[in-house]
């Protein structure tokens, strides 16, 4: 297994290089530059001043020279400094926002798995039954319901009318003066709505994929053999069938890792959460090249890591894949 992981780790390096090269070219060929975004609303800024800013940021150099300088810094995991606002180092700004976004998305992912997988298993156990039809209706509602609309409804019901939960931010006033336990409770109350909104749409999709995969697995010969041996139904479903049915779900979860940034933009904006998705959106609007390249590169790395983790999970879920990887 370690040799397999080593081979996969080496093979992603050329792929990562190609991703960064294409991303660098695309964002620099997009209309608008950081200097234009900074100066276009100020009529007092002269053309010479704009050219001077381009020289300071190195934007007057050919693209291959700019990419070479960026790649040299990237080797040391240095993405440079932001071109707008406080001009802090890119990694520092990302590191400040990433724990918030990862916390929300990891909690929503756990919620999805805890709810969607059992729903898919029990729906597949009795196809076209009452439970299957009821969950199908809920799934179609989940697919068709816009995330922002659901967020606004929950904010109105639980935050405005019932006043059970806060509707914005991460902390209440006086958070620093609270005890450790009270701080955790306050943080949990602020995260409950964003986590539920983030999980709702994906929960519908994962449950359907799980159901379809389970229906196919339950038709296999070894499942009929297990039932003929007199094994309990829950033992057949959750110990024998579910492991093989999880393979497509593992693929979907591996590919959804980069969506941790992009999918966070909506609910972080609605709930006024200072997370990574909101920062990425603001950087794209400001044409902040170093920040955008930082997000794209981290997204690419997360995608490659997600695929690698999916392969490892495949090996643990299916012994046949473990045997093939050792050959």
N, C-alpha and C positions, 0 to 999 in steps of 0.2 A: 504493500500500500504506500509506503514512504517513497519508493522509487517512482510509483505512478504519480504521486503528488509532486515530486521533484520535476518530472518530465512536463507535467502540466504547467508548473510555475515558470519553467524556462520558456515554454511555447507562447506564453501570453506577452512576453516582452516585445516582440515585433508587432503584435496586434496593438499593444498600448501605444507604441510609437506611431503607428498609422492613424490611430484615433486622434492623438494629440495634433498631428500634422494637419489632418482634415479639419479639425475643430478650429485650429489657429487660422487657417486660410478662410474658412467660412465667416468667422466673426470679424476679420479684418476687411473682407470684401463686402460686408453689410453696409448699406448707406448710413452715414453718420459716424462721427468719431468722438472720443471723450472731450477733446478740446472744443469741438463745435457745441456739444451739449453744455459745456461750462460757460461759453462766451456768446452764444447766439442771442440770448435775451439781454445782453448788455451792449447798447449801441456805442458806448465809449471805447470798447475794445477794438483796437486797430488790427489790420491784417498782419503787421509786423509782430504784434503781440501774440497772435495765434500761431504764427510760424515759430516764434520763440518757444511757445509751449510745446509744439510738436518736436522741437529739438530737445527740450528738456526730457520729455517722455520717450524719445527715440523713435517717434512715429514718422520721422522724415527718412528713415533708413529703408532699404528694400526689404520685402517681406522675408526673404530667406535669411537675411542678417538678423532681423528681429526674432525670427523663430530660433535661430542658432543661439542667440543670447538667452532666450527663454528656456531652451532645452538645457543649456549649461547650468542655469539656476535650478531647474527641475531635478537634476541629478541629486542635488542636495536637499530636495523637497522644499525649495524656496520659490514661491510664486510671485515674489516681488511685493510691491505696495499698491494699495488702492489708489486710483487716480482722482477720486472724488471724495468729498467729505473730509474726514479726519486724516485720510491717507495713511492709515495703519497698515501693518503687514497683512497680506491676504490670509495667511494661515492663522494669525491671531484672531481676525474677525470671524473666520470659519470655526475656529476652536471655541469661541465664545457662544456661538449659536448652535453648534452641532449637538451638544447634549440634550437640549430641549427638543429638537426635532427627532432625534433618535429615541428619546424616551417615549414620546407620543406614538411614534410608529411601531416601536417594539411592543408597547402595551396593546395597540390596536391589532397587531399581528397575533399576539397571544389570544386576544379576545376572538379573533376570527377562527383560529384553530380550535379553540375550546368549544365554539358553538357550531361552526360550519361542518367540521368533520363528523361529529355525531349525527347532525341533521342529515347529511348525505348518506351515512351508513344506514340509518333507520328508514329513510325514504327508499333506499334501494332494496332493503330487506322485504318490503311489501309494496312493490310497484303498483301504481294506480290505486293505492289504498287511500284512506281518508287523510292520513298524515302526509303522504306523498303529494296529494292534490293541494292540501292546505299550504305546504311549504312551496309548492310551485307558484301559487298565487303570490305569496310573500316575496318570492325571488323576482318575479316580474315587476312587482312594485319597487323592489330595491334597485333593479336595473333602470327603471324609467324615472326614478325620483332624482332630480338634480341635487348635488351635494349642498350647494349654497342655500337652496330652498329649504332643505331639511334642517340645516343649521339655523336658519332664521326662525323656523317653527319651534325648534327645541329651545332657542333663546327666549322666544316669547312665552312659551308654556312654563318652563322650569325656572327661567330667570326673572321674567317680568310679572307674570300672573301669579304663579305659586311662590316665587322668590325663594326657591330651594337652593339654586346654584348660581354662582357668579357667571357673567356672560362675557367677560373680557379679561385679558391679562393673565398673569401667573400667580400673583400674590395680592392680598388685600393690604390696605393701609395699616401700618404697625406690624408688618410681618416680622421684622428683625427683632422686635421686642417679645415675640412669642416664645414659648418653650419648644423644644424639639418635636414633641408629639403634636402640639398644636400646629406647627409649621407643616408637618407631613399631612395632617388632615386638611389644612387650607390648600396645600398644593394639589391634593387629590380631588378636592371639590372643583378647583379651577380646571383640572385636566379631564374631568369626567365627560363633559360635553364634547370637547375636541376629539377625544379617543373614540367615543361612540360614533361621531360623524365620520371620522376617518375609516372606521371599520365597517360601516353599514353596507356600502356599495360592494366592497370586496367580499364581504361575508356572503352576499347573494351569489356572486360568481363562483367562489370556492365551493359552496355547498352543491351547486349544480355539477361542477366538474367531479366532485367526490361521488355524487350519486351515479353519474354516467359510468365512471370507472368501476364502482362497486357492482353495478348491474352486469357489466361485462365479466368481472372476476367471478361473480357468484354462479356463472354458467360454466365454469371450468370443471374438469373431471375431478380434480383433487378436492374441490369443495363438496361435490356429491359423495365422494369417498369419506370425507370427514363426517358428513351427516349420517351416512350409512353406518359408521362405527358407533353412532349414538352420542356424539359430542353435543354439549349444550349449544343452543343457537347463538348465545352471546359469545361463547368461546369460538365458534366458527366465524362469526362476523368480525370480531375485534382482534383475534389472534392469528387466524389463517388468511382471511380475505383482505382485511384492511391494509396489511403490510404491502401487498402487491398493488392494491388500489391507490396507495399513496404516491406511487411513482409519478403520475402526471401532476399531482399537487406539488410535489417537490420541484418539478420543472417550472411551474408557474411561480412559485415562491422565489426561486432563484432568479428568474427574469424580472421579478417585481422589486428587487433591491434598489435599482436606480430610481424607482418611483418614490423612494423615501424623500427625495428632494423636491421633485416636480409636483408630486401629489400633495405636498404640504402647503403650497402657495395659497390655495383657496381657504382652508380652514384657519391657517395662521393669520391671514388677512382679516377674515370675518371676526375671529375671536381676539384680534390684536395681540397675537403671541409673537414675541421677538425671536423667531426661529430661523432656520436655514433657508426654507423655501421663500419666505418673505424677503430675506436679504438677497437671494438670487434674482428675484423679480425686480427689485429696486436696482440692482447692478446692471441687469439687462437693459432697463429703461435708460440708465445713465451712460450706456456704452462703456462701462468700466472693464476694459480688456483684461487686466490681471485678475480681477475677481471672477469674470466669466470663465476664463481659462482654468482658474482654480476649481470652480464648480464642475465644469465639463470633465476635467481630468479626474477629480474625485469620483464623479458619477461613473466614469469609465472603469476606474479601479474597483468601485463597488460592484459594477456589473460582472467584471471578471472574477472577483471574489465570490459573488453570488453563484455564478456558474460552477466554480470550483467546489463550493460547499454543497451544491446540488449533486455533483458527481460523488462526493464523499457520502452524502445521505443516500444516494442510489445504492452504493456498495453495502451500506448497513441494512438497507431495506430489502435488498435482493441478493442473496448469497451467490447467485450465478455471476453477477457483475464483479464480486470480489475475486472469484476464481479467474475470470478473464483478465483482470488487472494484474494478477500475479504471474501470468504467463510471459 
